[in-house]
Amino acid sequence: RMEILNRHKDGRDIWLETNQVPIRGDQGGEMSYIAIERDITAAKQNAQQLEEARQAAEEGGRAKSDFLATMSHEIRTPMNGVIGMAQLLEETDLDTDQKLYADTILSSAKTLLALINDILDLSKLDAGQISINPCDFDLHQCIDETIRLLRTQAEAKGLTLDVERDADLPRHLNGDDHRLRQILNNLVGNAIKFTEQGRVKVTVEAEPTPGGGVLLNWSIIDTGIGIPKEMLTGIFERFSQADAAISRRFGGSGLGLAISRRLAEAMDGRITVTSEIGAGSCFTLALPFALASAADITVAPVPERTGDTDGLSGLRVLVAEDNRVNRLLIQKFLKQTDLELEFAHDGAEAVDKVKSFEPDIILMDVSMPVMDGLEATRIIRSWGQPQPAIIALTANAFDTDREVCLAAGMNEFVTKPISRTQLLEVLASFAQAHRVQMTG
């Protein structure tokens, strides 16, 4: 059986599928064949069109990913300046009106940043780039910390946020607690946003699973505006709200539920909803987890934030950053510290200044003219002299960007926009490691 490209008598090329079977004669010497041929030209053309469509779809997907990566970088770079300068402005002496203006700038900038993060998360889910990273964690601590942040939002609206959990709810589980927090933030945050009076109630129960783990069943019940029955399935679609009036009244991108459902499915769970107009909604979340023992869980000590910068005294820091506003922002963030600060405007200048300045830590932007941060890092790592800690301080936000930076020899990956507290903490952690290394 084979496929043959043949030519029709009118000159057209045609594809034939031929099946040929040999038949021996009675005496075994003669051989004849039965051939069955079928014109498969149309099928071949359809297959070619499907292949071209597949290639076009893949190219479109790559173009979308490249676009989102580029736009994420281009938007995050000025956002770093907006949020950073607004934070610095809030620390100055302001009158009542000026403080209101600064708070509004900062709040609006953070809302825009949340939208950028949602779009990136959805893009990663579409491309299958969201990874689920299970680890052993304390479920009770996870619940308490998540609800503590959300309770502030509820109290600001005069709402009651209640939590009920099983008395025998297991404490130590294995799973991706970061994604669990993200889903709960979306679901409970939505309930608070669409509830103007009354309360939001969160319940969690555990039931054993055949594999020896547990299935956590969550219910998020609110007394909010409710959702029309015909919209109950559509609200999980991207950029979807129950109607345009709700979008104008309450705001939001309509991405939170779409992201939450896809994350739940990636964790082998599910999200469902029931609702009644004017009476509120009930979202149910079911997620499986494995059990873990308390001995398996290591809780990293949380450094006390005292604002003391003595640990940075005498530290030599080189900042490789081509954006003028970001250089100014870092200079202002570190103004009250007793460290030596030097700037490079591109990767090539950073390589030169490493030899003359001999920094302990380099804050390295990735996308720079002349030479990018990755190439500069590779060159620095190829030298035999004592090596500085190199921290990627970049607007690139994909997991693949982090992997590329670490593979090039960087020690850490920090995404813009960065706050003053975050910058001081990351510098302090590497300053401590550097002193331990120098003292042996």
NULO-811196 format. One record per atom (N, C-alpha, C, O): x, y, z. Coordinates in steps of 0.2 Angstrom, whole numbers, plus 2048, in hexadecimal, padded with zeros to 3 digits. Last residue first. Layout:
BEGIN
XYZ
...
//
This chain:
BEGIN
8AD8A8916
8AE8A1916
8A989D91B
8A989791B
8AB8B5914
8AE8B391B
8AF8AC91B
8B28A9920
8A58B5908
8AB8B9909
8AF8B790F
8B58B690F
8998AE90A
89E8AC905
8A58AF906
8AA8AB906
8938B7913
8948B0915
89A8AD911
89E8AA913
8918C290B
8968C3911
8988BC913
89D8BB915
8888BD901
88F8BF8FF
8948BF905
8998BD904
87D8BB909
8808B5906
8878B7904
88C8B3904
87A8C890C
87C8C3912
87F8BD90F
8848BB912
8778CD900
87D8D0904
87F8CB909
8858CA90A
86C8C68FC
8728C48F9
8788C78FC
87E8C58FC
8638CB905
8648C4905
86A8C2902
86E8BE904
8638D9902
8668D7909
8678CF909
86C8CD90C
85E8D98F5
8658DB8F6
8688D98FD
86D8D68FD
8518D58F8
8558D18F4
85C8D38F4
8618CE8F4
84D8E0901
84D8D9903
8528D48FF
8558D0901
84E8EB8F8
8528EB8FE
8528E4901
8588E1903
8448E88EF
84B8E98ED
84F8E88F3
8548E58F2
8388E78F7
83A8E18F4
8428E28F1
8458DD8F2
8388F58FB
8388EF900
83B8E98FD
83F8E6900
8368FB8EF
83C8FD8F3
83D8F78F8
8438F58F9
82F8F08E2
82F8F58E7
8358F68EB
83A8F28EA
8308EE8D0
8328EC8D7
8318F28DC
8328F88DA
8268E98C2
8288EE8C7
82A8EB8CE
8278E78D0
8338DD8BF
8318E48C0
8298E48BF
8268E08BC
8398CF8C7
8358D28C2
8338D98C4
8308DA8C9
8488C78C9
8438CB8CC
83F8CF8C7
8438D28C3
8518B98CC
84D8BC8C7
8488C08CA
8448BD8CE
8638B48D0
85C8B68D2
8588B98CC
85B8BC8C8
86F8B28CA
86D8AE8D1
8668AF8D2
8638AB8D6
8738AD8B9
8718B28BE
86F8AE8C4
86D8A88C4
8788A58AF
87C8A68B5
87A8AB8BA
87D8AC8BF
86F8A18A5
8758A58A3
87A8A78A9
87F8A98A8
86589A8AC
86A8968A8
87089B8A6
8758988A5
85E8A58B2
8628A18B6
86789D8B2
86D89B8B5
8598AA8A6
85D8AE8AA
8628AA8AE
8688AB8AF
8518A08A1
8568A289D
85B8A68A1
8628A58A0
84889F8AC
84C8998AA
85289B8A6
8588998A7
8418AB8AA
8458AA8B0
84A8A48AF
8508A48B1
83B8AA89E
8408AF89F
8448AE8A5
84A8AF8A5
83289F8A1
83889E89C
83D8A389D
8438A289C
8298A68A8
82D8A18AB
83389F8A7
83989E8AA
8288B88A4
8278B18A3
82B8AC8A7
8318AE8A8
82B8C58A5
8288C28AA
8268BB8A9
8238B88AE
8378D38A4
8348CC8A1
8318C88A6
8348C88AC
83C8DD8AA
8358DE8A9
8328D78A5
82C8D78A5
8488DA8B7
8468DA8B0
83E8DB8B0
83B8D98B4
8568D68BE
8518DB8BF
84E8DD8B9
8508E28B6
85F8C98C3
85C8CC8BD
8568D08C0
8528CE8C3
86E8CA8CC
8678CA8CC
8638CD8C6
8648D38C5
87C8C38D0
8798C68CA
8728C58CB
86F8BF8CA
88A8C48DB
8838C28DA
8808C68D5
8808CC8D5
89B8C48D4
8958C78D7
88F8C38D7
88E8BF8D2
8A98B98D6
8A38BB8D2
89E8BF8D7
89D8BD8DC
8BA8BC8D4
8B58BB8D8
8AE8BD8D5
8AE8C38D3
8C08B78C3
8C08BB8C9
8BA8B98CE
8B58B68CB
8BF8B08B7
8C18AC8BD
8C18B08C4
8C28AD8C9
8B08B18AC
8B78B48AF
8B88B08B6
8B48AC8B9
8A48AE8A9
8AA8AA8A5
8B08AC8A8
8B58A98A7
89B8B68AE
89C8AF8B1
8A28AC8AE
8A48A78B1
89C8C18A5
89E8C28AC
89F8BB8AF
8A48BA8B3
8968BB89A
89D8BD89A
8A08BE8A1
8A58BC8A2
8898B989F
88D8B389C
8948B589C
8998B189E
8858C68A1
8858C18A7
88A8BB8A5
88E8B98A9
8848CB894
8898CE899
88A8C989F
88F8C98A1
87A8C388F
8818C288C
8868C5891
88B8C2892
86F8C7897
8718C0897
8788C0894
87C8BC897
86E8D5895
8708D389B
8728CC89B
8778CA89F
8758DA884
86F8D9889
8728D6890
8788D4890
87D8E887D
87E8E1880
8798DF885
8788E388A
8768F2876
87E8F1875
87F8E9877
8818E5873
8688F4881
86C8F587B
8738F387C
8768F1881
8608E788B
8638ED88A
8678EE884
8688E9880
8578DD894
8568E088E
85A8E788E
8578EB890
85A8DA8A2
85B8D589D
85C8D8896
8608D7892
8638E28AF
85E8E28AA
85F8DD8A5
8658DC8A3
86A8DE8BE
86B8DD8B7
8658DD8B3
8618D88B4
8738E28CB
86C8E28C9
86C8E38C1
86D8E88BF
8808DA8D3
87E8DD8CD
8768DD8CC
8748D78CC
88A8DB8E1
8848D98DE
8838DD8D8
8848E38D8
8978DF8E3
8958D98E7
88E8D68E4
88D8D08E3
8A28E58D6
89C8E58DA
89B8DF8DE
89D8D98DB
8AE8EC8D0
8AE8E68D4
8A88E68D8
8A98E68DE
8B18F78C8
8AD8F88CE
8AD8F28D2
8AD8F38D8
8B88F18BD
8BB8F78C1
8B88F88C7
8BB8FA8CC
8B18E68B9
8B98E58BA
8BB8EB8BE
8BF8EA8C2
8A48EB8B7
8A68E58BC
8AD8E58BE
8AF8E38C3
8A58F48AD
8A58F68B4
8A68F18B9
8A88F28BF
8A58EB8A2
8AB8F08A3
8AB8F28AA
8B08F28AD
8988E68A3
89D8E28A3
8A48E58A5
8A88E38A8
8908F28A2
8908EE8A8
8968E98A9
8998E98AE
8928F5895
8958FA89A
8958F68A1
89A8F78A5
88B8EB88F
8928EC88E
8968F0893
89B8EE895
87E8ED893
8828E7896
8898E8895
88D8E5899
87B8FE898
87A8F8894
87F8F3896
8838F489B
87E9078A2
87890989E
877903899
872903895
8819058B3
8839048AC
87D9058A8
8789028AA
88590D8C3
88190B8BE
88490A8B7
88990D8B6
8889098D4
88B90B8CE
8869098C9
8829048C9
88990C8E6
88590B8E0
88890E8DA
88A9138D9
88D9068F5
8909098F0
88C9078E9
88B9018E8
882909904
8859058FF
8889098F9
88690F8F8
87990D90E
88090F90E
88390A90A
88890690C
869914909
86D90E90B
87491090A
876915907
86091D904
86291D90C
86691890E
867916914
85F91B8F7
8629218F9
864921900
869924902
8599108F0
85F90F8F4
8639158F7
8689148F9
84F9168E9
84D9118EE
8539108F3
85290E8F8
85691F8E1
8529228E6
85091C8EB
85091E8F1
85C9168D8
86091A8DC
85C91D8E2
85F91E8E7
8519108D3
85590C8D7
85A9108DB
85B90F8E1
84C91B8CB
8489188D1
84C9148D5
84B9148DB
85691E8C2
8559238C7
8519208CD
8529218D3
8559128BB
85C9148BE
85A9198C4
85D9188C9
8489148B6
84A90E8BA
85090F8BE
85190D8C4
84A91F8AE
84691F8B3
84791A8B8
84791B8BE
85391A8A4
8559208A8
8519208AE
8539218B4
85790A8A0
85290F8A0
8549148A6
8559128AB
8629018A0
86290689B
85D90B89B
85D910898
86C8FA8AD
8658FC8AB
8659028A6
8689078A7
8748F38B9
8758F38B1
86D8F48AF
8698F08AF
87B8F88C7
8758F88C4
8768F88BD
8788FE8BA
8858F18D4
8858F48CD
87E8F38CA
87C8ED8CA
88A8F48E4
8858F28E0
8858F58D9
8868FB8D9
8928EF8F2
8938F28EC
88E8F08E7
88E8EA8E5
88F8F3903
88E8EF8FE
88F8F38F7
88D8F88F7
8908FB90E
8968F990B
8958F5905
89A8F4902
8818F5915
8878F9916
88D8F7913
88F8F1914
8778ED916
8798EF90F
87F8F3910
8828F590A
8738EC923
8768E6920
8798E7919
87C8E3916
86C8F7926
8738F7928
8778F1925
87D8F1923
85F8FA924
8638F991E
86B8F891F
86F8F991B
8508F792B
8578F892C
85B8F6926
85A8F0923
8438F4929
8458FA925
84C8FB927
84F900924
83E8E892E
83F8EE933
8418F492F
8418FA932
8378DB92C
8388E1928
8388E792D
8338E992F
83E8CB92F
83A8D1932
83C8D792E
8428D992D
83D8BE924
8418C3927
83C8C9929
8378CB926
8368AE928
8348B5924
8398BA928
8388BB92E
83E89F925
83C8A4929
83B8AB925
83F8AC921
83589291C
83A89791C
83989D921
83389F921
830883922
82E88A921
83488E921
83788F926
82F87491B
83487891E
83187F91C
830881917
82786591D
82686C91B
82B87091F
82C870925
828858921
82A85991A
82A861919
82D863914
82385792D
82A85792D
82C859926
83285B925
81585692B
81885D92E
81F85D92D
82286292C
81284E91B
81384E923
816855925
819858921
80484F910
80B850911
80C850919
80785191D
7F9849903
7FB84A90A
80284B90B
806848908
7F48518F4
7F784B8F8
7F984E8FF
7F9854900
7E58588EE
7EB8588F1
7EE8528F4
7EA84E8F6
7D985E8E2
7DC8588E6
7E385A8E8
7E685E8E5
7CB86A8E4
7D28698E2
7D58638E6
7D58628EC
7BD8728E0
7C086C8E2
7C786B8DF
7C886B8D9
7B38808E3
7BA87E8E1
7BC8778E4
7BC8768EA
7A58898E0
7A88838E3
7AE8818DF
7AE8818D9
79C8988E3
7A28958DF
7A488F8E3
7A68908E9
78D89F8E3
79189A8E7
7968978E2
7948938DD
7868AF8E5
7898AA8E1
78C8A58E6
78E8A78EB
7768B98E8
77D8B78E8
77F8B18E4
77B8AF8E0
76A8BF8E5
76B8BB8EB
7728B88EC
7748B58F2
7698C58D9
7678C98DF
7688C58E6
7688C88EB
7688B78D0
7688BE8D0
7668C18D6
7608BF8D9
7718A98D6
76B8AC8D5
76B8B38D5
76E8B68DA
77C89B8D2
77B8A28D4
7748A48D2
7708A08CF
78A8908D2
7838918D2
7828988D4
78589B8D8
7998898CA
79588F8CD
78E88E8CD
78B88B8C8
7A98818CC
7A28818C9
79E8878CD
7A188A8D2
7B887A8C7
7B58808CA
7AE8808C7
7AD8808C1
7C486D8CB
7BF8708C7
7BC8768CB
7BC8768D1
7D48658C8
7CE8678CC
7C986A8C8
7C986A8C2
7E18638C3
7DC85D8C4
7D685F8C8
7D385A8CB
7E886E8C2
7E986B8C8
7E48658C9
7E48628CF
7E28738B6
7E98718B6
7EB86D8BC
7F08698BC
7D68778BB
7D68718B7
7DD86E8B6
7DE8688B6
7DA8828C2
7D787D8C6
7D78768C2
7D98718C4
7DF88A8B8
7E38888BD
7E18828C1
7E487D8C2
7D288C8B1
7D88898AE
7DD8868B3
7E08818B2
7CB8938BB
7C988D8B9
7CE8898B5
7CF8838B6
7D389F8BD
7D289A8C2
7D08938C0
7D288E8C2
7D38A58B0
7D98A38B2
7D889D8B8
7DB8988B8
7C58A88B0
7C88A48AB
7CE8A18AD
7D089B8AC
7C48B08BB
7C18AA8BB
7C38A58B6
7C489F8B7
7CC8BC8B7
7CD8B88BD
7CA8B18BD
7CE8AC8BF
7C88C38AC
7CD8BE8AB
7CE8B98B1
7D08B48B0
7C18CF8AC
7BE8C88AB
7C28C38A9
7C18BE8A6
7C78DA8B0
7C88D88AA
7C48D28A7
7C48D18A2
7BF8E88BA
7C28E18B9
7C28DF8B2
7BF8E28AD
7AF8F08BF
7B68EF8BC
7B88E88BB
7B48E48BC
7A28F28C3
7A78EF8C8
7AE8EF8C5
7B38EE8C9
79C8F98B9
79A8FB8C0
7A08F88C4
7A28FC8C9
7A08F48AD
7A18FB8AE
7A08FD8B5
7A49018B8
79D8E68AF
7A48E88AD
7A58F08AF
7AA8F18B1
78F8E88B0
7938E58B6
79A8E78B5
79E8E98B9
78C8EB8A3
78A8F08A8
78E8EE8AF
7918F28B2
78F8E089B
7938E689A
7928EB8A0
7978EE8A2
78E8D18A5
78B8D68A0
7908DC8A0
7948DD8A5
7978C88AB
7908C68AB
78C8CB8A5
7888C88A2
7A68C88A1
7A28CA8A7
79B8C88A6
7998C68A0
7B58C289A
7AD8C189B
7AB8C48A2
7AE8C38A7
7C28BF897
7BF8C6896
7B78C6896
7B48CA893
7BF8AE894
7C48B4895
7C08BA893
7BC8BA88F
7B28A589D
7B68A7897
7BA8AD898
7B88B189C
7AA8A48A8
7B18A18A8
7B58A28A2
7BB89F8A1
79E8A98A5
7A38AD8A9
7AA8AA8AA
7AE8AD8AC
7978A089D
79B8A589A
7A08A989E
7A58AB89C
78F8998A6
7958958A3
79989A8A0
79F8998A0
7868A28AB
78A89E8B0
79089B8AD
79589A8B0
77D8AA8A3
7848AC8A3
7898A78A8
78F8A98A8
7718A58A5
7738A489F
77B8A689E
77E8A5899
76E8A98B3
76F8A28B1
7738A18AA
77789D8A9
7778B78B9
7728B48B5
7738AD8B3
7798AC8B1
77E8B88C9
77F8B88C2
7798B58BE
7768B08C1
77F8C48D7
77D8BE8D4
77F8BE8CC
7818C38CA
7838CE8E0
77E8D08DB
77B8C98D7
7768CA8D4
7868C68F0
7878CB8EB
7818CB8E6
77B8C98E7
7898BE8FB
7828C18FA
7828C78F5
77F8CC8F6
7938AF8F7
7928B68F9
78B8B88F8
7868B48F6
79E8A28FA
7978A48FA
7968AB8FC
7998AE900
7A88968F5
7A889D8F6
7A18A08F5
79F8A08EF
7AD8868FB
7A888A8F8
7A98918FA
7AA893900
7B88788F7
7B787F8F9
7B18828F7
7AE8808F1
7BE8698FB
7B886C8F8
7B78738FB
7B6874901
7CC8608F8
7CA8668FB
7C48698F7
7C586B8F2
7D08508F9
7CD8548F4
7CA85A8F9
7C58598FD
7DF8478FD
7D984B8FF
7D684F8F9
7DA8528F6
7E78378FB
7E783E8FC
7E08418FF
7DC83D901
7E582A8F8
7E882C8FF
7E9833900
7EC835905
7DF8278ED
7E68278EC
7E98298F3
7EF8298F3
7D182A8EF
7D48238EF
7DB8228EF
7DE81D8F2
7D08378FB
7D08358F4
7D382E8F4
7D782C8F9
7C583F908
7CB83B906
7CA8388FF
7C48378FC
7C1850908
7BF849908
7C5845905
7C8847901
7BF85F911
7C485A90E
7C085490E
7BD852913
7B987090F
7B8869912
7BD86590E
7BF866908
7B7881912
7BB87C90F
7BA875913
7BA875919
7AF89090E
7AF88A911
7B388590E
7B4885908
7AC8A190F
7B089C90C
7B0896911
7B2896917
7A18AE90C
7A28A9910
7A68A390C
7A58A2907
79D8BF90D
7A08BA909
7A38B490E
7A68B6912
78F8C9910
7958C6912
7978C190C
7948C0908
7888D990F
7878D2911
78D8CF913
7918D2916
78A8E3900
7888E2907
7878DB908
7858D7904
7908E18F3
78F8E78F6
78D8E88FD
78F8EC901
79A8D68EA
7958D68F0
7958DD8F3
79B8DF8F5
7A38D58E1
79D8D68DE
7978D58E4
7918D48E3
7AF8D58E8
7AE8DA8E4
7A78DB8E2
7A48E18E1
7AE8C98EF
7AE8CF8F3
7AC8D58EE
7A98D98F0
7AF8C08E5
7A98C08E9
7A88C68ED
7A38C98EE
7BC8C28E0
7B68C48DC
7AF8C48E0
7AB8C98DF
7C38BE8EB
7C48C58E9
7BE8C78E4
7BB8CC8E5
7C08B08EA
7BE8B48F0
7BE8BC8EF
7BA8BF8F1
7C68AD8DE
7BF8AC8DF
7BC8B08E5
7B78B38E4
7D38B28DE
7CF8B48D9
7C78B38DB
7C38B88DA
7D88AC8EA
7D88B48E9
7D38B68E4
7D08BB8E5
7D789F8E6
7D38A28EC
7D38A98EB
7CE8AC8ED
7E189E8DC
7DA89D8DA
7D58A08E0
7D08A38DE
7ED8A28E3
7EA8A68DD
7E38A58DC
7DF8A98DA
7ED8988EC
7EC89E8EF
7EA8A38E9
7E68A78EA
7F088D8E3
7EA88D8E7
7E88948EA
7E38968EA
7FC8918DE
7F68918DA
7F08918DE
7EB8948DC
80488F8EA
8048958E7
7FE8968E2
7FA89B8E2
8028828ED
7FF8868F1
7FF88D8EE
7FA8918F0
8028748E5
80487A8E3
8008808E7
7FB8828E5
8058678F1
8028698EB
8058708EA
8098738ED
80285E900
80785F8FA
8038618F4
7FE85E8F2
7FE863911
7FD86190A
802862905
807865907
7F9864921
7FF86491D
7FE860916
7FC85A916
7ED864927
7F186A927
7F686A922
7F886F91F
7DC85F923
7E385D924
7E7864924
7E5869920
7CE86292D
7D1864927
7D9863928
7DC86592D
7C585F937
7CA85A936
7CE85B92F
7D185792C
7BC869937
7C086893D
7C686393C
7CC86493F
7BC873928
7BB86D92C
7BF86C932
7C586E932
7B9884929
7BD87F927
7BB87992B
7B9879931
7B3894924
7B288E928
7B6888925
7B688791F
7B48A5925
7B889F923
7B6899927
7B689A92D
7AD8B591F
7AE8AF924
7B18A9921
7B18A891B
7AD8C591E
7B08C091B
7B18BA920
7B58BB925
7A18D291D
7A48CD921
7A78C791D
7A38C5918
7A48E3916
7A18DC916
7A48D891B
7AA8D991E
7A88F0915
7A38EF91A
7A08E8919
79B8E691C
7B28F290C
7AB8F2909
7A68F190E
7A08F190D
7BD8EF914
7BC8F6911
7B68F790E
7B48FD90D
7BB8E2917
7B98E691C
7B98EE919
7B58F291C
7BF8DC90A
7B88DB90D
7B78E0912
7B18E3911
7CD8DF90A
7C98E2905
7C18E2907
7BD8E6906
7D18D8916
7D28E0916
7CD8E3910
7CA8E8911
7CF8CB912
7CB8CE917
7CB8D6917
7C68D9919
7DA8C890A
7D38CA907
7CE8CD90C
7CA8D090A
7E48C6912
7E58CB90D
7DE8CD90B
7DD8D3909
7DF8BB91A
7E18C191D
7E18C7918
7DF8CD91A
7DD8B1911
7D78B4913
7D98BB916
7D58C0916
7EB8AD90F
7E78AF909
7E18B390C
7DF8B9909
7EE8A991C
7F28AF919
7EE8B1913
7EE8B8912
7E589E91E
7E68A4923
7E98AA91F
7E68B0920
7E9895914
7E2898915
7E289F919
7DF8A4917
7F6892917
7F4895911
7ED898911
7ED89E90E
7F588D924
7F8893923
7F789691C
7F689C91C
7EE881921
7EB886925
7EE88D925
7EB892925
7F787A918
7F187D916
7EE88291A
7EB887917
80887B916
80387B91B
7FC87F919
7FC884917
80F870909
80D87790C
808876912
805871913
81A86A8FE
817869904
81586F907
81A874907
81686D8EC
81B86D8F2
81786B8F8
81186C8F8
81586D8DA
81286B8E1
81886B8E6
81E86A8E5
8128788CF
8188768D3
8168748DA
8168788DE
80D8798BF
80B8788C5
8108758C9
81386F8C7
8108868B2
81287F8B6
80F87F8BD
80E8848C0
80A88C8A4
80988C8AB
80B8858AE
8088808AC
80B889896
81188B899
81088C8A1
81588D8A4
80188788D
803882891
809883895
80D87E896
7FC892887
80288F884
804889887
809886886
7F289688F
7F0894888
7F6890885
7F588C881
7F989989B
7F589389B
7F3891894
7F388B893
8008A5896
80489F898
7FF898898
801893896
7F58AD894
7F98AB88E
7FD8A5890
7FE8A188C
7F18AE8A1
7EC8AB89C
7F08A9896
7EF8A4894
7FC8B58A7
7FA8AE8A9
7F58AB8A4
7F68A58A3
7FB8C189F
8018BD89F
7FF8B68A1
8018B189E
7EF8C68A4
7F08C589D
7F68C089C
7F58BB898
7F28C88B2
7ED8C38B0
7EE8C18A8
7ED8BC8A7
7FD8D28B1
7FE8CB8B4
7F98C68B2
7FA8C08B0
7F58DC8AC
7FB8DA8A8
7FC8D38AA
7FD8CE8A6
7ED8DE8B7
7EA8DC8B1
7EF8D98AC
7EE8D58A9
7F68E28C1
7F28DC8C2
7EF8DA8BB
7EF8D48BA
7FA8EE8BB
7FF8E98BC
7FB8E28BD
7FD8DD8BA
7EE8F68BD
7F18F58B6
7F68EF8B6
7F68EB8B2
7EE8F68CB
7E88F38C7
7EA8F18C0
7E98EC8BE
7F98FD8CD
7F98F68D0
7F38F38CC
7F48ED8CB
7F590A8C8
7FB9068C5
7FB8FF8C7
7FD8FB8C3
7EB90D8D1
7EA90C8CA
7EF9088C6
7EE9048C2
7F290E8DD
7ED90A8DC
7EB9088D5
7EA9028D3
7FB9198DA
7FE9138DC
7F890D8DB
7FA9088D8
7F29248D7
7F79228D2
7F991A8D4
7FA9168CF
7EB9248E4
7E89228DE
7EC9208D8
7EB91B8D5
7F69288EC
7F29228ED
7EF91F8E7
7EF9198E5
7F89358E7
7FD9308E7
7FA9298E8
7FC9248E4
7EC93B8EA
7EE93B8E3
7F49358E2
7F39318DD
7EC93B8F8
7E69378F4
7E99368EC
7E79318EA
7F79438FA
7F793B8FC
7F29388F8
7F39328F6
7F294F8F6
7F894C8F3
7F89448F4
7FA9408F0
7E89518FF
7E69508F8
7EC94D8F4
7EB9488F0
7EF95290B
7EA94D90A
7E894C903
7E8946901
801954908
7FA95690B
7F5951909
7F694C906
81094B90C
80A94D907
80494F90B
80394D911
82094790D
81B94B910
81694D90B
817952907
823936905
82593D906
81F94190A
81A93E90B
81F92A902
82392A908
825932909
82893390F
81892B8F6
81492A8FC
81892B902
81592C908
82292C8ED
81E9328EE
81A9328F5
81A9368F9
82791F8ED
82B9248EF
82792A8F1
82992E8F6
81B91A8E6
81D9178ED
82291C8F0
82191E8F6
81C9208DA
8169228DE
81891F8E5
8159238EA
82891B8D5
8289228D7
8229248DB
8229288E0
82490E8D3
82990F8D8
8299168DA
82A9188E0
81990F8CA
81890C8D1
81D90E8D6
81C9108DB
8209158BF
81A9188C2
8199158C9
8189198CD
82B90C8BC
82C9138BE
8269168C2
82791A8C7
8259008B9
8299008BF
82B9078C1
82B9098C7
81E9048AE
81A9038B4
81F9038BA
81D9058C0
8289048A4
82590B8A7
82190A8AD
82190E8B2
8298F68A4
82F8FA8A5
82C9018A8
82F9048AD
81D8EF8A2
8208EF8A8
8258F48AA
8268F68AF
81B8F2894
8178F5899
81A8F58A0
8198FA8A3
8268EB88E
8258F288C
8218F5891
8228FB893
8248DE893
82A8E1894
8298E9893
82B8ED898
8178DB88D
8188DB894
81E8DF897
81E8E289B
81A8DC880
8158E1883
8168E188A
8168E688E
8228D187E
8258D887C
8208DD880
8238E2883
8198C7882
8208C8885
8238CF884
8258D2889
80F8C9879
80E8C9880
8148CA884
8148CE888
8168C686D
8138CC86E
8128CE875
8138D3878
81A8B986E
81F8BE86E
81C8C586F
81F8C9872
80D8B386F
8128B2875
8178B8874
8198BB879
8088B6862
8058B9868
8098B886E
80A8BD872
8128AF85A
8118B685A
80E8B9860
8108BF862
80F8A285E
8158A5860
8158AC85F
8188B0863
8028A1859
8038A1860
80A8A3862
80A8A7868
8048A384C
8008A884F
8018A8857
8018AD85A
80B89784A
80F89E848
80B8A384C
80E8A884F
80188E84C
80788E850
80B895850
80D898855
7F8892842
7F6892849
7FC89384E
7FC897852
80088E837
7FE895838
7FC89783F
7FD89C842
801881839
807885839
80688C83A
80989083E
7F487D837
7F787C83D
7FD88083E
7FF883843
7F288182A
7EE88482F
7F1883836
7F188883A
7FA878823
7FB87F823
7F8883828
7FA88882B
7F486C827
7FA86D829
7FC875829
7FF87882D
7E786E821
7E786E828
7EE86F82B
7EF872830
7EC86E813
7E9874816
7E987481E
7EA879821
7F1861812
7F5867812
7F286D814
7F6871818
7E585A814
7EA859819
7EF85F819
7F286181E
7DE85E809
7DB86080F
7E185F815
7E1864819
7E68587FF
7E58607FF
7E3862806
7E5867809
7E484B802
7EB84E802
7EA855803
7EE858807
7D684A7FF
7D9849806
7E084C807
7E184E80C
7D784C7F1
7D38517F6
7D58507FD
7D6855800
7DE8417ED
7E18487EC
7DD84D7F0
7E18517F3
7DD8347ED
7DD8377F3
7DF83E7F3
7E28417F8
7D58277E4
7D782E7E3
7D78327EA
7D18337EC
7DB8177E4
7D681C7E7
7D98237E6
7DF8247E8
7DD8067DE
7DF80D7DF
7DA8127E0
7D48117DE
7E27F77DF
7DD7FB7E1
7DF8027E2
7E38037E7
7E87E97D6
7EA7F07D9
7E37F47DA
7DF7F47D5
7EE7D97D6
7E87DD7D7
7EA7E47DA
7EC7E47DF
7FA7D17CC
7F87D57D1
7F17D87D1
7EF7D97CB
8027C17C9
7FE7C67C7
7FC7CB7CD
7FD7C97D3
80E7B57C3
80C7BA7C9
8087C07C6
8097C27C1
8127A47C1
80F7AA7BE
80D7AF7C4
80B7AC7CA
8167997C9
81B79D7C5
8187A47C3
81C7A97C2
80C7927CF
8117967D3
81679A7CF
81A79E7D2
80278C7C9
8097887C9
80E78C7CD
81478A7CE
7F87957CA
7F778F7CD
7FE78B7CE
7FF7877D2
8007A57CF
7FD7A17CA
7FC79A7CE
7FF7997D3
7FF7B17DC
8037AC7D8
7FE7A87D4
7F87A77D6
7FC7C27DE
7F97BC7DE
7FD7B77D9
7FE7B97D3
7FF7D17E8
8017CC7E3
7FD7C57E4
7FB7C37E9
7F67E07E9
7F77D97EC
7F97D47E7
7F67D47E2
7F77F17ED
7F87EC7E8
7FA7E57EC
7FD7E57F1
7EF8007EE
7F07FA7F2
7F17F47ED
7ED7F37E9
7F28117EE
7F280B7EA
7F38057EF
7F88057F3
7EC8217EC
7EE81C7F1
7ED8157EE
7E78147EC
7F282F7E3
7EE8287E3
7F18247E9
7F78247EB
7F08407DF
7F383B7E4
7EE8357E4
7E88357E4
7F48487D0
7EF8457D4
7F38407D9
7F883D7D7
7F68567C6
7F98517CA
7F484F7CF
7F08527D1
7F08587B5
7EF8597BC
7F38547C0
7F384E7BE
7EF8547A8
7F58577AA
7F58597B2
7FA85B7B4
7E584C7A4
7E58537A2
7EA8577A5
7EA85D7A4
7E98407A9
7EA8417A2
7E984879F
7EC84A79A
7F28427B8
7EC8417B5
7ED8427AD
7F28467AB
7FF83B7C0
7FD8417BC
7F783E7B8
7F78397B5
8038387D2
8028367CB
80083C7C7
7FF8417CA
80B8337E0
8098397DD
8098387D5
80E8367D2
8048267EA
8088287E5
80682F7E2
8008307E1
80681D7F9
8038227F6
8078257F0
80D8257F1
80380B7FC
8078117FB
8038177F8
7FE8157F5
8047FA800
800800800
804806800
809807804
//
